[in-house]
Amino acid sequence: MSISGTSRRHTLKLGLVASLVGPAVARAQQGWPPATITWLNPFPAGGGTDVFARPLAAQVGEQLGCTIIVDNKGGAGGTVGASQAAKMKPDGSVFFVGAIHHTIAPSIYKNLDYDLEKDFIPITMIALVPQVISINPNRVPVKTAAEFLAYVRANPGKVNYASPGAGTAHHLAGELFKLETKTDITHVPYRGAGPAMQDLLAGNADMMFDGMGTSASQIRAGKLIGLAVATPQRNAEFPDIPTSAEIGVPAWIVSTWYGVWAIKGTPQPIVDRMHAEIVKALAAPKLQQIWKDQTAQVGGETPAEFAKRIRAEIEKWQKVVAAAGVKLD
């Protein structure tokens, strides 16, 4: 057989394969969504991620005509669940619901077996909650940020702040505040935001650098005092609480945000569809009310914008971790 004849047969074979594979891929994408989709949440049930992920999953599932299960796989600041998610099949049956903590993890955990930017596809941020300085007035005798700064400077190391754990955004928000104010406040890590808040309310801790969503009801009830929000503008739900710039710490800008990722390799049409459905769901009145109650900014940015946010946060926290000398116990 001539070389040209062999070439023609090879070309015909490739064409036949392409004609078979192309429709198969198309059918797989047309068959999406499956009856059940899993959103893997790498934090314990009842945390901040659940607050937003569960109602959003229910709304998106309703729109898609399927069931979306939020599966909690907590451990090691969210890195255990993230590691599991990174190894899932990229067929659109599993998505990852994470938080700002995952942009901090690379600077804290030196032996991660996944890469947030390489093993996942950013879809969108779903909620952004400002950080607030919350103090127990029965433990710290102050009413304003100015009084607080004067107090901690007069009592170095004696005031403590509770956090959901080492390496979380709450922990790093405290370390950044200490760097910017040149103060000495002792970090006390807990196993989650719930236990930390319980101890703060019980008078076993002095303060928290907390997500506004968690502290809001306690501030409204007068059990805690909100001294400052870590945002450029005042919070509409708490207009009397000053911003970080207004208390003289303009670089203390921290928000706890939550987002959704696809597993690397997930077909682009599925990624695009999930993004569109999430954006649509976030506009639903019932979700808008939940976000408002949590004093949260509604997400919905493009995948490119979300990817840019992730890169900026990773770089920001690398610097904070290095400057503060943060190490896990």
Secondary structure, 3 states (H helix, E strand, C coil): CCHHHHHHHHHHHHHHHHHHHHHHHHHHHHCCCCCEEEEEECCCCCCHHHHHHHHHHHHHHHHHCCEEEEEECCCHHHHHHHHHHHCCCCCCCEEEEEECHHHHHHHHCCCCCCCHHHHEEEEEEEEEEEEEEEECCCCCCCCCHHHHHHHHHHCCCCCEEEECCCCCHHHHHHHHHHHHHCCCCEEEECCCHHHHHHHHHHCCCCEEEEEHHHHHHHHHCCCCEEEEECCCCCECCECCCCECCCCCCCCCCCEEEEEEEEECCCCHHHHHHHHHHHHHHHCCHHHHHHHHHCCCEECCCCHHHHHHHHHHHHHHHHHHHHHHCCCCC
